[in-house]
Amino acid sequence: MFRWVVETREGVVVVEAHGKLDALRAPDAKAELHERTAGARAVVVDLAKLELIDSSGVGVFISLFKRARGEGGRVVFAAIAGQPREIFRLLRLDQSLDTAATVADAVAQLRG
């Protein structure tokens, strides 16, 4: 099972990813993520509770990043751990995307 939990902190949309984001879940997850972050100029994606990600799941995050950048916004990925951290490292996403150790750090990056 996969789900998003979305809230706003200090004017920043914080999206928590829960569960496994794989090829089976990616299309619906992408549509929901884009819907729930539409118009947001600052988004934090909290990956602390993301258990597993595959290439389709990575595509969901790249799509969000490209859309936000194209609209003049920013996305920061926070609290990456476990298997998702290894995927980010192997694909060098940790070097090409904005990341932060914690959600609080990510919110501060976007507000500062």
Phi and psi in degrees as a GROMACS rama.xvg file:
@    title "Ramachandran Plot"
@    xaxis  label "Phi"
@    yaxis  label "Psi"
@TYPE xy
-135.388  145.061  PHE-2
-156.578  156.631  ARG-3
-104.442  143.884  TRP-4
-122.767  123.591  VAL-5
-120.37  135.569  VAL-6
-147.748  168.894  GLU-7
-115.84  130.31  THR-8
-126.677  119.419  ARG-9
51.8709  39.5513  GLU-10
81.7794  4.04992  GLY-11
-110.114  131.778  VAL-12
-79.2825  122.398  VAL-13
-110.343  122.278  VAL-14
-114.394  116.751  VAL-15
-93.6781  130.431  GLU-16
-97.3785  125.293  ALA-17
-120.428  126.44  HIS-18
103.004  -143.938  GLY-19
-114.904  123.492  LYS-20
-109.375  96.4505  LEU-21
-127.44  -173.968  ASP-22
-57.8595  -33.6527  ALA-23
-68.3836  -37.7611  LEU-24
-98.1044  -16.9379  ARG-25
-59.0456  -45.9891  ALA-26
-58.9739  -46.8918  PRO-27
-68.3396  -39.5782  ASP-28
-63.2071  -40.3256  ALA-29
-63.743  -47.6383  LYS-30
-60.2555  -45.1619  ALA-31
-66.238  -41.8069  GLU-32
-61.4694  -45.2098  LEU-33
-64.3343  -38.7643  HIS-34
-65.3064  -43.8239  GLU-35
-78.5696  -13.6643  ARG-36
-113.447  6.46537  THR-37
-55.8834  129.019  ALA-38
82.9252  -7.80821  GLY-39
-75.0288  134.421  ALA-40
-95.1105  -15.9834  ARG-41
-139.332  119.095  ALA-42
-131.071  133.437  VAL-43
-110.377  130.449  VAL-44
-106.242  110.632  VAL-45
-86.9758  114.475  ASP-46
-103.789  12.4487  LEU-47
-58.8269  -32.3523  ALA-48
-107.141  13.6052  LYS-49
-82.6096  116.842  LEU-50
-82.6142  -37.1241  GLU-51
-154.273  144.548  LEU-52
-141.619  142.392  ILE-53
-119.209  -171.158  ASP-54
-61.8623  -33.1401  SER-55
-66.6016  -39.1665  SER-56
-65.5049  -40.1954  GLY-57
-59.1278  -40.3006  VAL-58
-59.1664  -35.0343  GLY-59
-60.704  -45.0214  VAL-60
-71.6118  -38.1908  PHE-61
-64.02  -40.5977  ILE-62
-60.4327  -44.9938  SER-63
-61.5441  -45.9398  LEU-64
-58.8052  -47.8224  PHE-65
-64.5385  -42.8034  LYS-66
-62.2177  -47.1173  ARG-67
-61.2417  -46.0658  ALA-68
-62.8009  -41.306  ARG-69
-63.2794  -26.1004  GLY-70
-97.9737  9.97251  GLU-71
80.5621  16.5998  GLY-72
-104.305  -177.787  GLY-73
-136.073  150.471  ARG-74
-128.895  134.52  VAL-75
-123.229  131.563  VAL-76
-97.4705  128.388  PHE-77
-125.523  155.688  ALA-78
55.8441  45.2701  ALA-79
-78.5594  125.896  ILE-80
-142.539  166.722  ALA-81
60.3048  -141.128  GLY-82
-60.1182  -41.9076  GLN-83
-58.5359  -37.427  PRO-84
-61.7954  -40.8802  ARG-85
-64.5888  -40.6651  GLU-86
-63.3673  -46.0013  ILE-87
-58.696  -41.0828  PHE-88
-68.5778  -47.0578  ARG-89
-62.0569  -38.4907  LEU-90
-88.6284  0.851166  LEU-91
59.8535  27.3099  ARG-92
-67.7027  -28.8545  LEU-93
-66.8097  -14.5381  ASP-94
-100.169  -23.3046  GLN-95
-104.649  -16.4268  SER-96
-111.304  155.465  LEU-97
-75.9691  129.824  ASP-98
-130.999  161.42  THR-99
-147.215  152.462  ALA-100
-68.2477  -35.8044  ALA-101
-134.224  164.107  THR-102
-63.9991  -41.0923  VAL-103
-59.6559  -41.9228  ALA-104
-63.3721  -40.1685  ASP-105
-65.2319  -44.4712  ALA-106
-60.9252  -41.8848  VAL-107
-62.6819  -40.3864  ALA-108
-58.2832  -44.4619  GLN-109
-73.9771  -28.8333  LEU-110
-86.1614  -22.9286  ARG-111
